[in-house]
Amino acid sequence: MKVLVAVKRVVDYNVKVRPKADGSDVDIANVKMSINPFCEIAVEEAVRLKEKGVVSEIVAVSMGPKQCQEQIRTALALGADRGILVETDEELQPLAVAKCLKAIVDKEEPQMVILGKQSIDGDNNQTGQMLAALTGMAQGTFASEVVVEDGSVKVTREIDGGLQTVELKLPAVVTTDLRLNEPRYASLPNIMKAKKKPLDTTSPADLGVDIAPRTKTLKVEPPAERQAGVKVADVAELVDKLKNEAKVI
């Protein structure tokens, strides 16, 4: 069984992001970049399924500038077998990513596609659902447990009321949540081996995909700083301030 795993290049989660001086975008100059944490969980789940003998091949896919090869190599070091880079310097929005993934799915014909439920930069939580709609695959989102057996996959997903388990016929799209697993660290020998694993490069034009953006970013600015709190002497004063100053009651 072949699994396709999407990995996205994002600003490292330990870095405090800041907007550019002109407010046009987030400043990523000289900033540490890494795999989106949810994508890392997706890679780990695919590797665990391979270790159980369920999966025979893992294909890691990333989209963006040439530097995205770094994140694909990281996925290869974690256990993926080969990589595909859809290289472009244009802005990629969720629909464009889903269309590119759909073209790769048509070519590779995987039995499962595993993605992070969202990226920590855009926080859109859209690509997995769009891909499922475009391919006609079943989808299991926000997975906290994945079990593959007898041509189907059982996905335990987190919902407001607790946990819900759905059974999907393969092929299927699964998006990962934080509690699905804890990603491993890549060992030095595996990092060296990853350099020799195959990595193919293509482009949206080669895939026949229009990546023109559907929305436009008008301005990027940091959130307003929170005002300092105040101490009150008793409940009566608290109620008075909530009623007359904050006007929330």
C-alpha positions in Angstrom: 0.0 0.0 0.0 1.3 3.4 -1.0 0.9 6.5 1.2 1.3 10.1 0.1 2.3 12.6 2.8 2.2 16.4 2.4 4.8 18.4 4.2 4.8 22.2 4.3 7.7 24.6 4.9 6.8 27.1 7.6 8.5 29.4 10.1 9.8 27.3 13.0 7.2 27.3 15.9 9.8 28.5 18.3 10.3 31.7 16.3 8.3 34.8 17.1 7.1 36.1 13.8 6.9 39.8 12.9 5.4 41.7 9.9 7.5 43.5 7.3 8.0 47.2 7.7 5.5 47.9 4.9 2.9 45.5 6.4 2.7 43.6 3.1 3.5 40.1 4.6 5.3 38.2 7.4 9.0 38.8 7.4 10.8 35.5 6.9 14.3 36.9 6.0 17.0 35.1 8.0 14.3 33.2 10.0 14.6 29.5 10.9 12.2 27.4 8.8 11.1 23.8 9.5 8.3 21.3 8.7 4.9 22.3 9.9 4.4 20.4 13.2 1.1 18.8 12.0 2.8 17.6 8.8 5.6 16.1 11.0 2.9 14.1 12.8 1.5 13.0 9.4 5.0 11.7 8.4 5.4 9.9 11.7 2.0 8.2 11.3 2.9 7.0 7.8 6.3 5.6 9.1 4.5 3.8 12.0 2.1 2.2 9.5 5.1 1.1 7.4 6.8 -0.4 10.5 3.6 -2.4 11.2 3.9 -3.8 7.6 0.7 -2.0 6.5 2.4 0.5 4.2 5.0 -0.5 1.6 6.0 3.0 0.3 5.8 6.6 1.6 6.0 9.5 -0.8 6.6 12.9 0.7 5.3 15.9 -1.3 6.0 19.6 -0.7 5.2 22.8 -2.7 6.9 26.1 -2.8 10.4 27.5 -3.5 13.5 25.3 -4.1 14.3 25.6 -0.4 11.4 23.2 0.4 13.8 20.4 -0.5 15.1 20.8 3.0 11.7 19.8 4.5 11.4 16.9 2.0 14.9 15.6 3.0 13.8 15.8 6.7 10.8 13.7 5.9 13.0 11.2 4.0 15.3 11.1 7.1 12.3 10.3 9.2 11.4 7.3 7.1 9.8 8.4 3.8 11.1 6.6 0.7 11.1 9.3 -1.9 10.1 12.9 -2.4 8.3 15.2 -4.9 8.8 18.9 -5.0 6.2 21.1 -6.8 8.5 24.1 -7.3 7.1 27.6 -7.6 7.9 31.0 -6.1 4.3 32.1 -6.4 1.9 32.3 -3.4 0.1 29.0 -2.9 -3.3 29.1 -1.3 -5.2 26.0 0.0 -7.2 25.5 -3.2 -4.1 25.6 -5.4 -2.3 23.2 -3.1 -5.2 20.8 -3.2 -5.3 20.9 -7.0 -1.6 20.2 -7.2 -2.0 17.3 -4.7 -4.9 16.0 -6.8 -2.7 15.9 -9.9 -0.1 14.0 -8.0 -2.7 11.6 -6.6 -3.9 10.9 -10.1 -0.3 10.1 -11.1 0.9 8.2 -8.0 -2.5 6.5 -7.2 -1.8 6.2 -3.4 -4.3 4.2 -1.2 -4.1 6.9 1.5 -3.1 10.6 1.7 -2.1 11.9 5.1 -1.9 15.6 5.8 -1.6 17.8 8.8 -5.0 19.2 9.7 -3.6 22.8 9.3 -0.4 24.8 9.0 0.8 27.0 11.8 1.2 30.0 9.4 -2.1 30.2 7.6 -4.2 28.2 10.1 -6.7 27.6 7.3 -7.6 23.9 7.9 -8.9 23.6 4.3 -6.4 21.6 2.1 -7.3 18.1 3.3 -11.0 18.7 2.9 -10.6 20.3 -0.5 -8.4 17.4 -1.7 -11.0 14.9 -0.6 -13.7 16.8 -2.5 -11.5 17.0 -5.7 -10.5 13.4 -5.7 -13.8 11.9 -4.5 -12.0 10.1 -1.6 -13.5 9.5 1.8 -12.1 11.8 4.5 -11.3 11.5 8.2 -10.2 14.8 9.7 -8.6 15.7 13.1 -7.4 12.1 13.6 -6.2 11.1 17.1 -6.0 7.4 16.1 -5.6 5.6 12.8 -6.1 1.9 12.2 -5.9 0.3 8.8 -7.4 -3.1 8.2 -9.2 -5.1 5.4 -9.2 -2.4 2.8 -10.5 0.3 5.1 -9.2 2.7 7.7 -10.8 3.5 11.1 -10.2 7.1 12.1 -10.9 8.2 15.7 -11.4 12.0 15.5 -11.8 14.6 18.2 -15.1 16.5 18.2 -16.7 19.0 20.6 -18.6 16.2 22.4 -15.6 13.8 22.8 -14.4 11.2 20.3 -16.0 9.9 17.1 -14.8 6.9 15.2 -15.5 6.7 11.4 -14.7 3.8 9.1 -13.6 4.8 5.6 -13.1 2.7 2.5 -9.7 3.1 0.9 -8.5 5.2 -0.8 -9.0 8.0 1.7 -7.7 11.3 3.0 -6.7 11.6 6.6 -5.7 14.8 8.4 -3.8 14.6 11.7 -4.4 16.2 15.1 -1.8 16.8 17.8 -2.6 13.8 19.9 -2.2 11.2 17.1 1.5 10.6 17.9 4.8 12.1 19.0 7.2 12.5 16.1 10.6 11.0 16.4 13.9 12.7 15.9 15.9 12.0 12.7 19.1 10.1 13.5 22.4 11.2 11.9 22.7 8.0 9.8 19.2 8.4 8.5 19.9 12.1 7.7 22.9 11.0 5.6 20.9 8.2 3.9 18.1 10.8 3.0 20.6 12.6 0.8 20.7 9.6 -1.5 17.0 9.0 -1.7 15.2 10.1 -4.9 13.6 13.5 -5.1 11.8 14.5 -8.2 10.9 18.1 -9.1 7.9 19.3 -11.1 5.9 22.5 -11.4 2.3 23.6 -11.3 2.4 24.2 -15.1 3.7 20.6 -15.6 0.8 19.3 -13.6 -1.7 21.5 -15.6 -2.8 23.4 -12.5 -3.8 27.1 -12.3 -2.4 28.4 -9.0 -3.7 32.0 -9.3 -4.7 33.2 -5.8 -8.4 33.7 -5.0 -7.9 36.1 -2.2 -5.5 39.0 -1.6 -3.7 40.0 1.6 -4.3 43.7 2.2 -2.2 44.2 5.3 -0.3 42.2 8.0 0.0 43.8 11.4 0.7 42.5 15.0 -2.3 42.2 17.3 -3.0 45.1 19.7 -1.2 44.9 23.0 -3.4 43.9 25.9 -4.0 46.6 28.5 -2.9 46.1 32.0 -5.4 44.7 34.4 -6.7 46.4 37.6 -7.4 45.2 41.1 -10.8 45.6 42.7 -11.6 45.7 46.4 -14.7 43.6 46.3 -17.4 41.9 44.2 -19.5 45.1 44.1 -16.7 47.1 42.6 -16.1 44.3 40.0 -19.7 44.2 39.0 -19.8 48.0 38.7 -16.7 48.1 36.4 -18.1 45.3 34.3 -21.4 47.1 33.9 -20.3 50.7 33.5 -16.8 50.6 32.1 -16.5 47.3 30.2 -20.2 47.3 29.5 -20.4 43.5 29.2 -23.2 43.0 31.6 
